[in-house]
């Protein structure tokens, strides 16, 4: 019989860390909060950022979960902008009426974001129709902005880890 070189302690530890990673990513996709997700998963920030630095798959999963969280937040904000939020009016401690408040500032921000998304869709459609140059320029501009934000984000992470 062939002997297995499995280390049961190592397997238990790997399962434990895998469960913590999964809990972190699951909560991040719901909350968009790294700090809150770290606390829920009971992971030290130094450990979390070490995993992120050393495990490209975990970093990709982190970014996907964060993107899901932001998409969820955007949908919630869109719903609030469309439907408003109920606010109760009290007078001398008695409830008199309920009004619906609308956050116009957030609605305008969401419209601006939607306008950018529509521009990307139209650019993609133009490329399919045989107009590739304007599309390429638009996409290159977007990629430059994304890369700038990513560099700033990573620089801030390094600053936080060092300080």
Secondary structure as UniProt FT lines:
FT   HELIX           8..31
FT   HELIX           34..41
FT   HELIX           45..54
FT   HELIX           56..83
FT   STRAND          85..91
FT   TURN            92..93
FT   STRAND          94..101
FT   HELIX           104..128
FT   TURN            129..130
FT   HELIX           132..162
//
